[in-house]
């Protein structure tokens, strides 16, 4: 049975650093994917390159859309007909808000332990706790049409979430240990 380990990080840079740490720990680079939306703050249409197709021009103009489609395809392949729209919506929302996913395919228990340990030590974020934070601010679910956060908005979100986590610990509420998710499926 194949297993996929997913960690959510607050930035593409942190996810990329984690990817390097996974390779250093012995996970082959071909088994690691980092997904994040394009780091743009402008949503203007990009000029169409001569000879490019409409789909290529659209992907260039809206790079976050192709990332979302890639992630949707990934989860559809992983879960099959199982409807986990809320769960996948959390991952999409994390990316919309400037976060990134590190996805690791593991072959055995040793690799599973290695990947889990590296992702946790690198600071993977508990996606459910983060979703609860968003909901406390009025978020009602992922909206494909919502504009991605700017760099400044993403940074403000990181600070607000870090403060909420610190307040949780100070108030004696459990911080949770669900930062890394493991999904099992038949090969």
Buried (B, 14 or more C-beta within 10 A) or exposed (E): EEBBBBBBBBBBEBBBBBBEBBBEEEBEEEBBBBBBBBBBEEEEEBEBEEEEEEEEBBBBBBBBBBBBEEBBEBBEEBBEEEEBEEBBBBBBBBBBBBBBBBBBBBEEEEBBEBBBEBBEEBBBBBBBBBBBBBEEEEBEBBEEEEEBBBEEBBBBBBEEBEEBBEEBEEEEEEEEEEBBBEBEEEE
